[in-house]
Amino acid sequence: MGCVFCGIVSGSEPAWRVYEDDVVVVILDKYPVSKGHLLVITKKHYESIHDADPREALHAFAVAAALARVYRTKLGAPGVNVVTNSGRPAGQVIFHFHVHVIPRWSGGSFRWSSRHELTAEEAEEVIAELEPHLDGVKSYLRKAGLSAHI
């Protein structure tokens, strides 16, 4: 079986896309922990952070940081988890490097068990909330000395 994230990157698998540049694609998690749970996926296939190109890993985390900033400063999330899992014992399920950006709305504890299936209504709402703030991602990358081109 092929890599589902490679399929999403190529466009052969469906996903709710939020942001894209030359290095990463950002999608809504199909089974979010909370409303607005995003995945920052490298376009090139790497099993995990341990074998990702350092420049691309840095870029993915910078995009994740920019999106976390949007959730905290523009959309009012009281907290945001930014995390990657490396290896099955660490909770990695899809073996393609990606970074989770999980806004925390209720201030509750972090629990993967709170996942639910993303609905079209929820996806459209999250994308509409994020869309006016996505220019801030590229601005953040520029401030960090990064660009969409590596």
HELIX and SHEET records of a PDB file:
HELIX    1   1 VAL A    4  SER A   10  1                                   7    
HELIX    2   2 PRO A   54  ARG A   69  1                                  16    
HELIX    3   3 VAL A   70  LYS A   74  3                                   5    
HELIX    4   4 ARG A   88  ALA A   90  5                                   3    
HELIX    5   5 TRP A  112  SER A  114  5                                   3    
HELIX    6   6 ALA A  120  LEU A  130  1                                  11    
HELIX    7   7 GLU A  131  HIS A  133  5                                   3    
HELIX    8   8 ASP A  135  LYS A  143  1                                   9    
SHEET    1   A 5 ARG A  17  GLU A  20  0                                        
SHEET    2   A 5 VAL A  24  LEU A  28 -1                                        
SHEET    3   A 5 LEU A  38  THR A  42 -1                                        
SHEET    4   A 5 HIS A  98  ARG A 104 -1                                        
SHEET    5   A 5 GLY A  79  VAL A  83 -1                                        
END                                                                             
